[in-house]
Amino acid sequence: MSSFAHTLPYDRMMGDVYVPECPFCHSENVLTPMTDRDYQQGCEEIKTRLVMPCCNGKLMIKKIDSDYFWTTEAVRKTQ
């Protein structure tokens, strides 16, 4: 199991996927370019690339659950 540092919370509203803060440039409430197909692949634990539109930072998502993107690299600090 991956560490909690490898998670990124998200919200999904009417098919759009938002992250509360970009892990790279720290922009707030970022609308991602994630398509429904990308989202479904992530839910099926198929690795999916996400490019943040605010700074072009790249994430590799291992899986998606109802609250988090689980990534291949640490995207936030845990205490």
Secondary structure as GFF3:
##gff-version 3
##sequence-region A 1 79
A	DSSP	three_ten_helix	4	6	.	.	.	ID=ss1
A	DSSP	beta_strand	7	9	.	.	.	ID=ss2
A	DSSP	beta_strand	11	13	.	.	.	ID=ss3
A	DSSP	beta_strand	16	21	.	.	.	ID=ss4
A	DSSP	beta_strand	28	31	.	.	.	ID=ss5
A	DSSP	alpha_helix	36	43	.	.	.	ID=ss6
A	DSSP	beta_strand	48	51	.	.	.	ID=ss7
A	DSSP	beta_strand	58	64	.	.	.	ID=ss8
A	DSSP	beta_strand	68	71	.	.	.	ID=ss9
###
